[in-house]
Structures are given as C-alpha cells and as structure tokens.
C-alpha cells in the first residue's frame, strides 16, 4: 500500500511498507510497547517490503498492573517518577505504596517502551486526569489544553551508539521542576510535545547519518495528536527529510489490518519469488487479474504456479 509525502492530496494510507520506494525510517508510537515483544510499537525501525530492522525505542519503564495502567494513568506517573529518581509523594492515591512495591520488585509490572504510557504519565503529573474511560483520553485532553506558541523543548536525550534509546528521565525531572516553579499545565504540556518531536527528529538524523535514509514515516496511535504530528513533521522537513503521513486510514488500530496488506504485481515472476520466500506468513492472496471487460486469466503459467504455492503454504487463494 503506497504512501505519499506529507500534505499531498493523494497521500494513501499506510506509511510503513511501500514497494515503490527505497528503505525508509518508520517512527511507530503507540500504546503497548511491551519490551518482550520484538515489534515496531513505540520504536523506530528501518523498513521496506522485505522486512524491517529495529533501531531504537523509548527507554523502558515498569507498567504496574499491566493493562490496568492504561485505565489508571497515575500508575505510569508513579513508574516514571521512580525511574527518574524523583519523589513519589506528588502521586496521591491510596494504593501508591502497593504499586511502588510492585515496581521495585518487578511483580505484575512488565517493562514497556510505550510512548502512549509516557503521555499518560505526563498528563497525570499535570493534573489532567488519573483515570480514563478509553485509551488515549488523557493524552487527548492534555493536547487540548496545550499552548503551543513558542514552546521550547525540555531535555530528552537520545543515547546509544548502535541501538538508540530515547531516555525520558531528564524530561521527567525538568517537568517536575517546572511544575514546582508554578508553570501552567498548558505550557508544560506544549513543551512536552515539543520535546518528543525533537527527540524523534534526532533519532532520524542519527539513522540518516548511519545508513543514509532520507524518508521518514510517522505511524501509530500517538500520531493522532495533531500537535505532535505537525511539530514532528515540521522539524523533520526543516532537517531535509521527506515525511510520510496517514491520510485515508488512521494511524491507530484502525489501520493495522490494512497495514498488513502487501501489493504485488500480477503476472510478475518477482511476485512469485516473494511468495516463495514469505508465503508461510501470508494468510490469503487476493487476485484481481481482469484488465478489461473480458474475463481473461492470463498468463496461465503464472496462475498455475500461484495456485501451487498457495496450496503448499496453506494460504487462501481468492479471485475477485
């Protein structure tokens, strides 16, 4: 499925895999980010049609209570405070001591590199909300109150010489210091968005310096934030990157299934080569071979081999 440059009226859905472009960097920021899963959630990958290489992530923190931390952002605020070596007294919840013990002991507190959970932590620390009724609510309400005019980023360093990590500890320290000085939630929230955009751009610069990739795709639920998306895209464009954005399909879960579609040329022997190499990973092959009003299924050799390959791998073969 193809994508077009940011701002293009013909921009198509899914920014991750595109058979007409060279490799590019994908920034995928979403809500899960379980470190034990090798995926492109809340991370940076280098991708093309043949696969991807993970090149970076947000530094992991504990996610106390697992999915309960999604519904109760104060838990992520507590975890990030502890990771940054900050006092936790500002988290006022009757279960604070219990959750602190969970984080310290690593009990029911899987590590996560989720950008969505970082948004939750900041929203809770700024008093936006400590509980939510749907995922992303705290982040959306944080964005809504931001005063983005001339927002200066906080420190959010990118570390590592091979595999890169965005380290939020100094960010949390700066946010807490700003709050204690009486800074408004609207200004702190705007500076947080600016910090994340700047860190994303720095990761992409380092990847470009290492392997020369000048195209960046932005995907994942966190890029439903117009403020984060616009700030990141502007920063990347100013640094000389071509930026790919979602247009017809949202960057969150609504685009996952369509993002798994791979478009191959009908009748092209190279398409069969791809199926030979990756056929065991493909659930179904949808064929649209008709190029005129005549119902012609040509070339026959291609179709015979396609049928043989799908039977061999167990993939469904569907003619539309």
C-alpha positions in Angstrom: 0.0 0.0 0.0 1.6 3.2 -1.1 2.1 6.5 0.8 2.7 10.0 -0.4 4.6 12.9 1.0 3.1 14.9 3.9 0.5 17.3 2.6 -0.1 15.5 -0.7 -3.8 15.3 -1.6 -3.2 11.8 -3.0 -1.5 10.5 0.2 -2.6 7.0 0.7 -2.9 5.1 3.9 -0.2 3.3 5.3 3.2 4.7 5.8 5.1 1.5 6.7 5.7 -0.6 3.6 5.9 0.8 0.1 7.1 -1.2 -2.8 7.9 1.8 -4.9 10.3 3.5 -2.5 13.7 2.6 -1.1 14.1 1.8 2.5 13.0 4.4 5.0 12.8 5.1 8.7 9.4 4.4 10.4 8.6 6.1 13.7 5.8 4.0 15.3 4.5 5.4 18.5 1.6 3.5 20.1 0.2 2.4 23.4 1.6 -1.1 24.0 5.4 -1.1 23.8 6.0 -4.3 25.7 9.7 -4.8 25.5 9.4 -8.5 25.4 7.7 -8.3 22.0 10.0 -7.6 19.1 7.8 -5.1 17.3 7.6 -1.6 15.9 5.4 -0.3 18.7 6.8 2.9 20.3 10.0 2.4 18.4 12.0 3.3 15.3 12.5 0.8 12.5 14.2 0.8 9.1 11.7 -0.9 6.8 10.9 -2.0 3.2 8.7 -4.6 1.7 11.1 -7.4 2.6 11.2 -6.7 6.3 12.4 -4.3 9.0 15.2 -3.7 11.5 14.5 -2.2 14.9 16.9 0.6 15.5 15.6 2.4 18.6 13.0 2.8 21.3 12.0 4.8 24.3 13.9 3.6 27.4 11.7 1.1 29.2 9.9 1.6 32.5 7.7 -0.6 34.5 4.0 -0.8 33.6 2.5 -1.7 37.1 -0.7 -3.7 36.8 -0.3 -4.3 33.1 -3.4 -3.1 31.3 -4.7 -1.6 34.5 -2.1 1.1 34.0 -3.8 2.1 30.8 -7.0 2.8 32.7 -5.2 4.4 35.6 -2.5 6.8 34.3 -1.4 7.7 37.8 0.4 4.3 37.8 2.6 5.3 34.9 3.3 8.7 36.5 4.5 6.8 39.6 6.6 4.4 37.5 8.3 7.3 35.5 8.9 9.2 38.7 10.6 6.2 40.3 12.7 5.6 37.1 13.8 9.2 37.2 14.8 9.1 40.9 12.1 11.6 41.9 9.9 11.7 45.0 6.6 9.9 44.5 4.6 11.9 47.2 3.0 14.0 44.5 1.1 10.9 43.4 -1.8 11.0 45.8 -3.6 7.6 45.6 -4.4 5.2 48.4 -2.7 2.3 46.5 0.6 4.2 45.9 2.7 2.2 48.4 1.4 -1.1 46.9 2.2 0.0 43.4 5.6 1.3 44.4 6.4 -2.2 45.8 5.2 -3.8 42.6 7.6 -1.6 40.6 10.5 -2.2 42.9 10.0 -6.0 43.0 9.0 -6.3 39.4 5.8 -8.0 40.3 3.0 -7.7 37.8 4.9 -4.8 36.3 6.1 -5.7 32.8 8.6 -3.3 31.2 7.2 -1.0 28.4 8.7 1.4 26.0 5.3 2.9 25.1 5.0 6.5 24.1 1.3 6.3 24.9 2.1 5.5 28.5 4.6 8.3 28.7 1.8 10.7 27.6 -0.4 9.2 30.3 2.3 9.8 32.9 2.8 13.4 32.0 -1.0 14.0 31.8 -1.4 12.6 35.3 1.5 14.7 36.7 -0.1 17.8 35.3 -3.4 17.1 36.9 -5.3 16.4 33.6 -6.7 13.0 34.9 -5.7 10.0 36.9 -8.2 7.6 35.4 -9.6 7.2 31.9 -12.6 5.6 30.3 -10.9 4.9 27.0 -7.3 4.6 25.8 -5.7 7.9 24.8 -8.2 10.0 26.7 -5.5 11.5 29.0 -3.3 12.3 26.0 -6.1 13.9 24.0 -7.1 16.1 26.9 -3.5 17.1 27.5 -3.2 18.1 23.9 -6.4 20.1 24.1 -5.2 22.4 26.8 -1.7 23.0 25.3 -0.5 26.5 24.5 1.9 25.6 21.7 3.2 29.1 21.0 7.0 29.2 21.1 7.1 26.1 23.2 10.8 25.3 24.0 11.6 21.6 24.3 12.8 20.0 27.6 15.9 17.9 27.5 15.1 14.4 26.1 18.4 12.8 25.1 18.9 10.1 22.6 21.6 7.6 23.9 23.4 4.6 22.5 25.9 4.1 19.7 24.2 1.1 18.0 20.7 0.6 19.2 19.2 4.0 20.2 17.2 4.9 23.2 15.2 8.0 24.0 15.7 8.5 27.7 12.8 10.3 29.4 14.4 10.5 32.9 15.7 14.1 32.4 12.4 15.0 30.8 10.5 14.0 33.9 13.0 15.8 36.1 12.5 19.0 34.1 8.8 18.7 34.0 8.5 18.2 37.8 10.9 21.2 38.3 8.7 23.4 36.0 5.6 22.4 37.9 7.1 23.2 41.2 8.0 26.6 39.9 4.3 27.2 39.1 4.3 26.7 35.3 0.9 26.1 33.9 -0.2 22.7 32.6 -0.8 24.3 29.2 2.8 25.4 28.8 4.4 22.3 30.3 2.2 20.1 28.0 3.3 22.1 25.0 6.9 21.8 25.9 6.5 18.0 26.4 5.1 17.7 22.8 8.0 19.8 21.5 10.5 17.6 23.4 9.2 14.4 21.9 9.2 15.9 18.4 12.8 17.0 18.8 13.8 13.6 20.1 12.2 11.8 17.1 14.0 14.1 14.7 17.3 13.4 16.5 16.8 9.7 16.1 16.0 10.1 12.4 19.1 12.3 11.9 21.3 9.6 13.5 19.8 6.9 11.4 20.4 9.0 8.3 23.9 9.7 9.3 24.5 5.9 9.7 22.8 4.5 6.7 21.6 7.5 4.6 17.8 7.2 4.9 16.1 10.5 4.0 12.4 9.4 4.2 10.6 9.2 7.5 7.1 7.6 8.0 5.1 8.6 11.1 2.6 6.0 12.4 0.9 4.6 15.5 -1.8 5.9 17.7 0.2 8.7 19.3 0.3 10.5 15.9 -3.5 11.0 16.2 -2.2 14.1 18.1 -2.2 16.9 15.6 0.2 18.9 17.8 2.8 16.0 17.9 2.3 15.2 14.2 2.6 18.8 13.0 5.6 19.6 15.2 7.4 16.4 14.3 6.7 16.8 10.6 7.8 20.4 10.6 11.0 19.5 12.5 11.8 16.7 10.1 11.1 18.8 7.0 13.3 21.5 8.3 16.1 18.9 8.6 15.6 17.9 5.0 13.6 14.7 5.4 10.7 13.6 3.2 7.8 12.9 5.6 5.1 10.3 5.0 1.8 10.7 7.0 -1.5 8.9 7.1 -4.4 10.3 5.2 -7.2 7.9 4.3 -6.7 5.5 7.2 -6.0 6.5 10.8 -2.6 5.8 12.3 -4.0 3.9 15.3 -5.6 0.5 15.5 -7.9 1.3 12.6 -5.0 1.0 10.2 -3.5 -2.2 11.5 -5.3 -4.7 9.2 -4.8 -2.6 6.1 -1.2 -2.0 7.1 -0.7 -5.8 6.7 -1.7 -5.7 3.1 1.1 -6.2 0.6 0.5 -5.2 -3.1 2.4 -7.3 -5.7 2.4 -7.1 -9.4 0.0 -9.5 -11.1 1.9 -11.6 -13.7 5.3 -10.5 -12.5 7.7 -13.5 -11.7 9.2 -11.5 -8.9 5.9 -11.6 -7.1 6.1 -15.4 -7.1 9.6 -15.1 -5.7 8.2 -13.1 -2.8 5.5 -15.7 -2.2 8.1 -18.5 -2.2 10.2 -16.6 0.4 7.4 -15.4 2.7 4.4 -17.5 1.8 4.1 -19.1 5.2 3.4 -15.7 6.7 0.6 -14.9 4.3 -3.0 -15.8 5.2 -4.6 -15.1 1.8 -3.8 -14.0 -1.8 -6.4 -11.8 -3.4 -6.1 -11.8 -7.2 -7.6 -9.1 -9.4 -6.3 -10.1 -12.9 -9.0 -8.6 -15.1 -7.8 -5.6 -17.1 -10.7 -5.3 -19.5 -14.3 -6.5 -19.8 -13.1 -9.8 -21.0 -12.7 -12.3 -18.2 -9.1 -13.3 -19.1 -7.0 -15.1 -16.6 -3.5 -14.7 -18.1 -0.8 -15.7 -18.0 -1.7 -19.3 -17.3 1.8 -20.3 -16.2 1.7 -17.5 -13.5 -1.7 -18.7 -12.3 -0.6 -22.4 -12.1 2.4 -21.5 -10.1 0.4 -19.2 -7.8 -2.1 -22.0 -7.1 0.7 -24.4 -6.4 2.4 -22.0 -4.0 -0.8 -21.2 -2.1 -1.6 -24.9 -1.7 1.9 -25.5 -0.5 1.7 -22.8 2.2 -2.0 -23.2 3.1 -2.8 -19.6 2.0 -6.3 -18.9 0.7 -6.4 -18.1 -3.0 -9.3 -15.7 -3.8 -10.3 -14.4 -7.2 -12.1 -11.1 -7.2 
